[in-house]
């Protein structure tokens, strides 16, 4: 057994992205390939259990002989929410009573977060994850932003908002699965040196 693997702080990754991405969308294929590669490296894939990039992540994780966990809820009165995708091949489903608790559970379960291109839901998830990382800076859960376009998004925040210096140290922008591994290894070293990873359950309670 490789004892060094047991010392790793980052073992589970929560993925976020566009729910409306179709299987022929390059974004869907991108999420599939990333999740497959990461599963082959031993990382558990966590997603929202819906269609689009969520389904692609589960399919990729299964193709990589890994584990896919879906965090779902079944809406009754929400007009624009995709809900559970029956074609999302999850190994485990965790049901939540509402959208907010679902988001919090996704953030709770992931040791790190990978963000693909998405819509307003992804924006809200990114904002919450970024805010928590800043609050727990030094023993935070890192954000991995997939795609160079994130540099423009972050620049817009810097130019127009009041961004603190530590806010810019909790994420890495990457363009390949290999760069995700590099980012995780970097953050793993930082978290190990700090001897703790953010696991305060109170942060995820409402």
GULOTOR-784170 format. One record per residue: residue in three letters; x, y, z of N, C-alpha, C in turn; residue number from 1. Coordinates in Angstrom, 1 decimal. Atoms other than C-alpha are relative to their C-alpha. Layout:
<rs>
R_resn_n_c1_n_c2_n_c3_ca_c1_ca_c2_ca_c3_c_c1_c_c2_c_c3_resi
R_ALA_X_Y_Z_X_Y_Z_X_Y_Z_NUM
...
</rs>
This chain:
<rs>
R_resn_n_c1_n_c2_n_c3_ca_c1_ca_c2_ca_c3_c_c1_c_c2_c_c3_resi
R_UNK_0.8_-1.2_0.0_0.0_0.0_0.0_0.9_1.3_0.0_1
R_UNK_-0.7_-1.3_0.1_1.2_3.5_-0.9_-0.4_0.9_1.2_2
R_UNK_0.4_-0.8_-1.2_1.2_5.3_2.5_-0.2_1.4_-0.3_3
R_UNK_0.1_-1.4_0.3_1.7_8.6_0.9_-1.4_0.4_-0.5_4
R_UNK_1.3_-0.3_0.5_-1.7_8.4_-0.7_-1.0_0.2_1.2_5
R_UNK_0.8_-0.1_-1.1_-3.3_8.0_2.7_0.1_1.4_0.7_6
R_UNK_-0.2_-1.3_-0.6_-1.8_11.3_3.8_-0.6_1.2_-0.8_7
R_UNK_0.6_-1.0_0.8_-3.4_13.2_1.0_-1.2_0.6_0.6_8
R_UNK_1.2_-0.7_-0.5_-5.9_15.8_2.1_-1.2_0.0_-1.0_9
R_UNK_1.0_-0.1_1.1_-7.7_15.9_-1.3_-0.2_-1.3_-0.6_10
R_UNK_0.4_1.3_0.5_-9.5_12.7_-2.2_-1.3_0.0_-0.8_11
R_UNK_1.3_-0.1_0.6_-12.9_13.7_-3.3_-0.2_1.4_-0.7_12
R_UNK_0.2_-1.2_0.8_-13.7_16.3_-6.0_-1.4_0.3_-0.3_13
R_UNK_1.3_-0.4_0.4_-17.0_18.1_-6.4_0.2_0.9_-1.3_14
R_UNK_0.0_-0.6_1.4_-17.6_19.2_-10.1_-1.2_0.8_-0.2_15
R_UNK_1.1_-0.9_0.3_-19.7_22.1_-11.2_0.0_0.4_-1.5_16
R_UNK_0.0_-0.5_1.4_-20.8_23.2_-14.7_-1.4_0.0_-0.5_17
R_UNK_1.3_-0.3_0.7_-23.6_23.7_-17.2_-0.9_-1.2_-0.1_18
R_UNK_0.9_1.1_0.0_-26.6_21.5_-16.8_-0.6_-0.3_-1.4_19
R_UNK_0.6_0.2_1.3_-27.8_22.0_-20.4_1.0_-0.4_-1.1_20
R_UNK_-0.9_0.5_1.0_-24.7_20.7_-22.1_-0.4_-1.3_-0.6_21
R_UNK_0.4_1.3_0.6_-25.7_18.0_-24.6_1.3_-0.9_-0.3_22
R_UNK_-1.1_0.9_0.2_-23.5_14.9_-25.3_0.9_0.4_-1.1_23
R_UNK_-0.9_-0.4_1.1_-22.2_16.4_-28.5_0.6_1.4_0.2_24
R_UNK_-0.6_-1.3_-0.4_-21.2_19.7_-26.8_1.5_-0.3_0.4_25
R_UNK_-1.4_0.1_-0.5_-17.4_20.1_-26.4_0.2_0.1_1.5_26
R_UNK_0.0_-0.1_-1.5_-18.1_21.1_-22.8_-0.3_-1.3_0.7_27
R_UNK_0.3_1.4_-0.6_-19.7_17.7_-22.1_1.2_-0.9_-0.2_28
R_UNK_-1.1_0.9_0.3_-16.8_15.9_-23.7_1.2_0.4_0.9_29
R_UNK_-1.0_-0.5_-0.8_-14.4_18.0_-21.7_-0.2_-0.5_1.5_30
R_UNK_0.3_0.4_-1.3_-16.1_17.2_-18.4_0.2_-1.5_0.1_31
R_UNK_-0.1_1.4_0.0_-16.2_13.5_-19.3_1.5_-0.4_0.1_32
R_UNK_-1.4_0.3_0.1_-12.5_13.4_-20.1_0.8_0.3_1.3_33
R_UNK_-0.6_-0.4_-1.2_-11.5_15.3_-17.0_-0.3_-1.0_1.1_34
R_UNK_0.5_0.9_-1.0_-13.6_13.1_-14.7_0.6_-1.4_-0.2_35
R_UNK_-0.6_1.3_0.3_-12.3_9.9_-16.4_1.5_0.0_0.5_36
R_UNK_-1.4_-0.1_-0.4_-8.7_11.0_-15.9_0.2_0.0_1.5_37
R_UNK_-0.1_-0.2_-1.5_-9.2_12.0_-12.3_-0.4_-1.3_0.7_38
R_UNK_0.4_1.3_-0.5_-11.0_8.7_-11.6_1.1_-1.0_-0.1_39
R_UNK_-1.1_0.9_0.2_-8.1_6.8_-13.0_1.1_0.3_1.0_40
R_UNK_-1.0_-0.4_-1.0_-5.9_8.7_-10.5_-0.5_-0.2_1.4_41
R_UNK_0.5_0.4_-1.4_-8.2_7.5_-7.6_-0.8_1.0_0.7_42
R_UNK_0.8_-1.0_-0.6_-10.3_10.6_-7.0_-1.5_-0.3_-0.2_43
R_UNK_1.4_0.2_0.1_-14.0_10.2_-6.2_-0.6_1.3_-0.6_44
R_UNK_0.7_-1.1_0.8_-16.3_12.3_-8.5_-1.3_0.3_0.6_45
R_UNK_1.2_-0.4_-0.5_-19.1_14.2_-6.9_-0.7_1.1_-0.8_46
R_UNK_0.6_-1.0_0.9_-21.7_16.1_-8.9_-1.5_0.1_0.5_47
R_UNK_1.4_-0.2_-0.4_-25.3_17.3_-8.7_-1.1_-1.0_-0.4_48
R_UNK_1.0_1.0_0.4_-26.9_14.2_-10.2_-0.9_0.3_-1.1_49
R_UNK_0.8_-0.4_1.1_-28.4_16.0_-13.1_0.6_-0.3_-1.3_50
R_UNK_-0.5_0.2_1.3_-27.8_16.2_-16.8_1.2_0.9_-0.3_51
R_UNK_-1.1_-0.9_0.4_-25.2_18.1_-18.8_1.4_-0.5_0.5_52
R_UNK_-1.4_0.3_-0.5_-21.7_18.3_-17.3_-0.1_-0.9_1.2_53
R_UNK_0.1_0.9_-1.1_-23.0_16.5_-14.2_-0.1_-1.5_-0.4_54
R_UNK_0.1_1.4_0.6_-24.0_13.4_-16.2_1.4_-0.4_-0.6_55
R_UNK_-1.3_0.3_0.6_-20.7_13.7_-18.1_1.0_-0.4_1.0_56
R_UNK_-1.0_0.3_-1.1_-18.7_13.7_-14.9_-0.2_-1.4_0.5_57
R_UNK_0.3_1.4_-0.4_-20.5_10.5_-13.7_0.5_-1.0_-1.0_58
R_UNK_-0.4_0.9_1.0_-20.0_8.8_-17.0_1.5_-0.1_-0.2_59
R_UNK_-1.5_0.0_0.1_-16.3_9.8_-17.1_0.6_-0.7_1.2_60
R_UNK_-0.5_0.7_-1.1_-15.8_8.6_-13.6_-0.2_-1.5_-0.1_61
R_UNK_0.2_1.4_0.2_-17.3_5.2_-14.4_0.9_-0.6_-1.1_62
R_UNK_-0.9_0.4_1.1_-15.3_5.0_-17.6_1.5_-0.2_0.6_63
R_UNK_-1.3_0.0_-0.6_-12.2_5.6_-15.4_0.1_-1.0_1.1_64
R_UNK_0.0_1.0_-1.0_-13.2_2.7_-13.1_0.0_0.6_1.4_65
R_UNK_0.0_-0.7_-1.3_-13.9_5.2_-10.3_-1.4_0.1_0.5_66
R_UNK_1.3_-0.1_-0.7_-16.8_6.2_-8.0_-0.6_1.3_-0.3_67
R_UNK_0.8_-1.2_0.3_-19.5_8.7_-8.9_-1.1_0.1_1.1_68
R_UNK_1.0_-0.3_-1.0_-21.6_10.3_-6.2_-0.9_1.2_-0.4_69
R_UNK_0.9_-1.0_0.4_-24.7_12.3_-7.0_-0.7_0.6_1.2_70
R_UNK_0.7_-0.7_-1.1_-26.2_14.9_-4.6_-1.2_0.7_-0.7_71
R_UNK_1.2_-0.4_0.8_-29.8_15.5_-5.7_-1.1_0.6_1.0_72
R_UNK_1.3_-0.2_-0.7_-33.1_16.9_-4.7_-1.1_0.0_-1.1_73
R_UNK_1.1_0.2_1.0_-36.5_16.5_-6.4_-1.0_1.2_0.2_74
R_UNK_0.8_-1.2_-0.1_-38.1_19.9_-7.0_-1.5_-0.2_-0.3_75
R_UNK_1.5_0.0_0.3_-41.9_20.5_-6.9_-0.4_1.3_-0.6_76
R_UNK_0.5_-1.3_0.5_-42.3_24.2_-7.5_1.0_0.9_-0.6_77
R_UNK_-1.1_-0.8_0.6_-39.1_25.3_-9.2_-0.1_-0.1_-1.5_78
R_UNK_0.3_0.0_1.4_-39.6_26.3_-12.8_1.3_-0.4_-0.8_79
R_UNK_-1.2_0.1_0.9_-36.0_26.3_-14.1_1.1_-0.8_0.7_80
R_UNK_-1.0_0.9_-0.6_-34.2_23.4_-12.3_-0.2_-1.3_-0.7_81
R_UNK_0.0_1.2_0.8_-33.2_20.3_-14.1_-0.3_-1.3_0.8_82
R_UNK_0.3_1.2_-0.8_-33.5_17.8_-11.2_0.9_-1.2_-0.3_83
R_UNK_-0.7_1.2_0.2_-32.3_14.3_-11.2_-0.1_-0.5_-1.4_84
R_UNK_0.0_0.6_1.3_-31.2_12.8_-14.5_0.1_-1.5_0.2_85
R_UNK_-0.1_1.5_-0.2_-32.1_9.1_-14.6_1.1_-0.7_-0.8_86
R_UNK_-1.1_0.5_0.8_-29.3_8.6_-17.1_1.3_0.3_0.6_87
R_UNK_-1.3_-0.3_-0.7_-26.7_9.9_-14.7_0.4_-1.2_0.8_88
R_UNK_-0.3_1.3_-0.6_-24.9_6.7_-13.7_0.7_0.1_1.3_89
R_UNK_-0.7_-0.2_-1.3_-24.2_7.3_-10.0_0.1_-1.3_0.7_90
R_UNK_-0.1_1.2_-0.9_-22.9_4.7_-7.6_-0.7_0.3_1.3_91
R_UNK_0.6_-0.4_-1.2_-24.4_6.6_-4.7_-0.8_1.3_-0.2_92
R_UNK_0.8_-1.2_0.0_-27.2_9.1_-4.4_-0.3_0.5_1.4_93
R_UNK_0.3_-0.7_-1.2_-27.5_11.6_-1.6_-1.1_1.0_-0.2_94
R_UNK_1.1_-0.8_0.3_-30.9_13.2_-1.5_-0.1_1.1_1.0_95
R_UNK_0.1_-1.1_-0.9_-31.4_16.7_-0.1_-1.4_0.6_-0.2_96
R_UNK_1.4_-0.5_0.0_-34.7_18.5_0.7_-0.2_1.2_-0.8_97
R_UNK_0.2_-1.2_0.8_-34.0_21.7_-1.3_1.3_0.4_-0.7_98
R_UNK_-1.2_-0.3_0.8_-31.6_23.4_-3.6_1.2_0.5_0.8_99
R_UNK_-1.0_-0.6_-0.8_-29.7_25.3_-1.0_0.8_-1.1_0.8_100
R_UNK_-0.7_1.1_-0.7_-28.9_22.2_1.1_0.7_-0.9_-1.0_101
R_UNK_-0.8_0.8_1.0_-27.9_20.4_-2.1_1.3_0.7_-0.3_102
R_UNK_-1.2_-0.7_0.2_-25.4_23.1_-2.8_1.0_-0.1_1.1_103
R_UNK_-0.8_0.1_-1.2_-24.1_23.0_0.7_0.6_-1.4_0.1_104
R_UNK_-0.5_1.4_-0.1_-23.7_19.2_0.6_1.1_-0.2_-1.1_105
R_UNK_-1.1_0.1_1.0_-21.7_19.4_-2.7_1.2_0.7_0.5_106
R_UNK_-1.2_-0.7_-0.5_-19.4_21.9_-1.0_0.6_-0.7_1.2_107
R_UNK_-0.5_0.8_-1.1_-19.2_19.8_2.1_0.8_-1.2_-0.4_108
R_UNK_-0.6_1.3_0.4_-18.3_16.5_0.4_1.3_0.2_-0.8_109
R_UNK_-1.2_-0.2_0.8_-15.7_17.9_-2.0_1.2_0.4_0.9_110
R_UNK_-1.2_-0.5_-0.6_-12.1_18.3_-0.7_0.6_1.1_-0.9_111
R_UNK_-0.4_-1.1_1.0_-11.6_20.5_-3.8_-1.1_0.0_-1.0_112
R_UNK_1.1_-0.2_1.0_-13.8_21.9_-6.5_0.6_0.3_-1.4_113
R_UNK_-0.3_-0.3_1.4_-13.5_21.8_-10.3_-1.2_0.7_-0.6_114
R_UNK_1.0_-0.8_0.6_-15.5_24.5_-12.1_0.2_0.0_-1.5_115
R_UNK_0.0_-0.1_1.5_-16.3_24.1_-15.8_-0.9_1.3_-0.3_116
R_UNK_0.9_-1.1_0.5_-18.2_26.8_-17.9_-1.4_-0.4_0.4_117
R_UNK_1.4_0.3_-0.3_-21.7_27.1_-16.7_-0.9_1.3_0.0_118
R_UNK_0.9_-1.1_0.0_-24.7_29.4_-16.1_-0.1_0.6_1.4_119
R_UNK_0.2_-0.7_-1.3_-26.2_31.2_-13.1_0.1_-0.9_1.1_120
R_UNK_-0.1_1.0_-1.1_-26.3_28.0_-11.0_1.5_-0.2_0.3_121
R_UNK_-1.5_0.1_-0.1_-22.5_27.6_-11.6_0.6_1.2_0.7_122
R_UNK_-0.5_-1.2_-0.6_-21.9_31.2_-10.8_-0.3_0.1_1.5_123
R_UNK_0.3_0.0_-1.4_-23.7_30.9_-7.5_0.8_-0.9_0.8_124
R_UNK_-0.9_1.0_-0.6_-21.8_27.8_-6.6_1.4_0.4_0.1_125
R_UNK_-1.3_-0.6_0.0_-18.6_29.4_-7.5_0.2_1.1_1.0_126
R_UNK_-0.1_-1.1_-1.0_-19.3_32.5_-5.4_0.0_-0.6_1.4_127
R_UNK_0.1_0.6_-1.3_-20.2_30.4_-2.4_1.3_-0.7_0.4_128
R_UNK_-1.2_0.7_-0.2_-17.1_28.2_-2.8_1.2_1.0_0.2_129
R_UNK_-1.1_-1.1_-0.1_-14.8_31.3_-3.3_-0.1_0.7_1.4_130
R_UNK_0.2_-0.7_-1.2_-16.3_33.0_-0.3_0.4_-0.8_1.2_131
R_UNK_-0.4_0.9_-1.1_-15.8_30.0_2.0_1.5_-0.2_0.0_132
R_UNK_-1.5_0.1_0.1_-12.2_29.6_0.7_0.7_1.2_0.6_133
R_UNK_-0.6_-1.2_-0.6_-11.5_33.2_1.7_-0.2_0.0_1.5_134
R_UNK_0.2_0.0_-1.4_-13.1_32.8_5.1_0.9_-1.0_0.8_135
R_UNK_-0.8_1.1_-0.6_-11.1_29.6_5.8_1.5_0.0_-0.5_136
R_UNK_-1.3_-0.1_0.7_-7.9_30.9_4.1_1.1_-0.6_0.8_137
R_UNK_-1.1_0.7_-0.7_-4.9_28.8_5.0_-0.3_-1.5_0.3_138
R_UNK_0.4_1.4_0.0_-6.9_25.6_5.5_-1.4_-0.1_-0.7_139
R_UNK_1.2_-0.1_0.8_-9.5_26.2_2.8_-0.1_-1.2_-1.0_140
R_UNK_0.2_1.0_1.1_-10.9_23.9_0.1_0.3_0.8_-1.3_141
R_UNK_-0.4_-0.7_1.2_-9.2_24.9_-3.2_-1.0_-0.1_-1.1_142
R_UNK_0.7_0.0_1.2_-10.9_25.9_-6.4_0.9_-0.2_-1.2_143
R_UNK_-0.8_0.3_1.2_-9.7_24.6_-9.7_-0.9_0.4_-1.2_144
R_UNK_0.9_-0.6_1.0_-11.1_26.7_-12.6_0.5_-0.5_-1.4_145
R_UNK_-0.4_0.6_1.2_-11.0_24.9_-15.9_-0.3_0.8_-1.2_146
R_UNK_0.1_-0.9_1.3_-10.3_27.1_-19.0_0.5_1.4_0.2_147
R_UNK_-0.6_-1.3_-0.1_-8.4_30.3_-19.7_-1.0_1.1_0.1_148
R_UNK_1.0_-1.1_-0.1_-11.7_32.3_-19.9_-0.2_0.4_1.5_149
R_UNK_0.1_-0.4_-1.4_-11.6_32.2_-16.1_0.9_1.2_0.4_150
R_UNK_-0.9_-1.2_-0.2_-8.7_34.7_-16.2_-0.7_1.3_-0.2_151
R_UNK_0.8_-1.2_0.3_-11.0_37.2_-17.8_-1.1_0.3_1.1_152
R_UNK_1.0_-0.2_-1.1_-13.7_36.6_-15.2_0.6_0.5_1.3_153
R_UNK_-0.6_-0.5_-1.2_-11.4_37.0_-12.3_0.5_1.5_-0.2_154
R_UNK_-0.4_-1.3_0.2_-9.9_40.1_-13.9_-1.1_1.0_0.1_155
R_UNK_1.1_-0.8_-0.2_-13.3_41.6_-14.1_-0.4_0.3_1.4_156
R_UNK_0.2_-0.1_-1.5_-13.8_41.0_-10.4_1.0_1.0_0.6_157
R_UNK_-1.0_-0.8_-0.6_-10.5_42.6_-9.6_-0.2_1.5_-0.4_158
R_UNK_0.1_-1.3_0.5_-11.2_45.6_-11.8_-1.2_0.8_0.5_159
R_UNK_1.3_-0.6_-0.4_-14.7_46.2_-10.5_-0.5_-0.2_1.4_160
R_UNK_0.4_0.3_-1.4_-15.0_44.8_-7.0_1.1_0.2_1.0_161
R_UNK_-1.0_-0.2_-1.0_-13.0_44.9_-3.8_0.5_-1.3_0.4_162
R_UNK_-0.5_1.4_-0.2_-11.0_41.7_-4.0_1.3_0.1_0.8_163
R_UNK_-1.2_0.0_-0.9_-8.5_41.0_-1.2_1.1_-0.9_-0.6_164
R_UNK_-1.1_0.7_0.5_-5.1_39.6_-1.9_-0.1_-1.5_0.2_165
R_UNK_0.1_1.5_-0.2_-5.8_36.2_-0.3_-1.0_-0.6_-0.8_166
R_UNK_1.0_0.6_0.9_-8.8_35.8_-2.5_0.6_-0.6_-1.3_167
R_UNK_-0.7_0.4_1.2_-6.4_35.3_-5.4_0.9_-1.2_0.2_168
R_UNK_-0.9_1.1_-0.3_-4.5_32.5_-3.7_-0.7_-1.3_0.3_169
R_UNK_0.8_1.3_-0.4_-7.3_29.9_-3.2_-0.4_-0.8_-1.2_170
R_UNK_0.4_0.7_1.3_-7.7_28.9_-6.9_1.2_-0.1_-0.9_171
R_UNK_-0.9_0.1_1.1_-5.7_27.8_-9.9_-0.9_-0.1_-1.3_172
R_UNK_0.6_0.2_1.4_-6.7_28.2_-13.6_0.8_-1.0_-0.7_173
R_UNK_-0.6_1.1_0.7_-6.0_25.1_-15.6_-0.6_-0.3_-1.3_174
R_UNK_0.5_0.3_1.3_-6.4_23.8_-19.1_0.0_-1.4_-0.4_175
R_UNK_-0.1_1.4_0.3_-5.9_20.1_-18.9_-0.2_-0.8_1.3_176
R_UNK_0.1_0.9_-1.2_-6.5_17.1_-16.6_1.3_-0.1_0.7_177
R_UNK_-1.3_0.1_-0.7_-2.8_16.9_-16.0_0.3_1.3_0.8_178
R_UNK_-0.1_-1.2_-0.8_-2.8_20.5_-14.8_-0.8_0.0_1.3_179
R_UNK_0.8_0.2_-1.2_-5.6_19.6_-12.4_0.8_-0.8_1.1_180
R_UNK_-0.8_0.8_-0.9_-3.3_17.0_-10.9_1.1_0.9_0.6_181
R_UNK_-1.0_-0.9_-0.5_-0.5_19.6_-10.6_-0.6_1.0_1.1_182
R_UNK_0.7_-0.9_-0.9_-2.9_22.0_-8.9_-0.3_-0.7_1.3_183
R_UNK_0.3_0.7_-1.2_-4.1_19.4_-6.5_1.2_-0.4_0.9_184
R_UNK_-1.2_0.3_-0.7_-0.6_18.3_-5.6_0.6_1.3_0.7_185
R_UNK_-0.5_-1.3_-0.6_0.3_22.0_-4.9_-0.9_0.3_1.2_186
R_UNK_0.9_-0.3_-1.1_-2.8_22.5_-2.7_0.2_-1.0_1.1_187
R_UNK_-0.2_1.0_-1.0_-2.2_19.2_-1.0_1.2_0.3_0.9_188
R_UNK_-1.2_-0.3_-0.7_1.3_20.3_0.0_-0.3_1.2_1.0_189
R_UNK_0.3_-1.1_-0.8_-0.1_23.6_1.3_-0.9_-0.4_1.2_190
R_UNK_0.9_0.4_-1.1_-2.9_21.9_3.3_0.7_-0.9_1.0_191
R_UNK_-0.7_0.9_-0.9_-0.6_19.3_4.7_1.0_0.8_0.9_192
R_UNK_-0.9_-0.9_-0.8_1.9_22.0_5.8_-0.8_0.7_1.1_193
R_UNK_0.8_-0.7_-1.0_-1.0_23.7_7.6_-0.7_-1.0_0.9_194
R_UNK_0.5_1.1_-0.9_-2.0_20.3_9.1_-1.5_-0.1_0.2_195
R_UNK_1.5_0.1_-0.2_-5.7_20.8_8.6_-0.6_0.4_-1.3_196
R_UNK_0.8_-0.4_1.2_-8.3_21.0_5.8_-1.3_0.5_0.6_197
R_UNK_1.3_-0.6_-0.5_-11.5_23.0_6.2_-1.0_-1.1_0.0_198
R_UNK_1.1_1.0_-0.1_-14.0_20.5_7.6_-1.0_0.4_1.1_199
R_UNK_1.0_-0.6_-1.0_-16.1_22.7_9.9_-1.4_-0.2_-0.5_200
R_UNK_1.3_0.3_0.5_-19.5_21.2_9.4_-1.0_1.2_0.2_201
R_UNK_0.9_-1.1_-0.2_-21.1_24.4_10.8_0.0_1.0_-1.2_202
R_UNK_-0.1_-0.8_1.1_-20.0_26.2_7.7_-1.1_-0.4_-1.1_203
R_UNK_0.9_0.5_1.0_-22.5_24.1_5.7_-1.4_-0.1_0.5_204
R_UNK_1.4_0.1_-0.6_-25.5_24.4_8.0_-0.7_1.3_-0.3_205
R_UNK_0.9_-1.2_0.3_-28.4_26.8_7.3_-0.9_0.3_1.2_206
</rs>
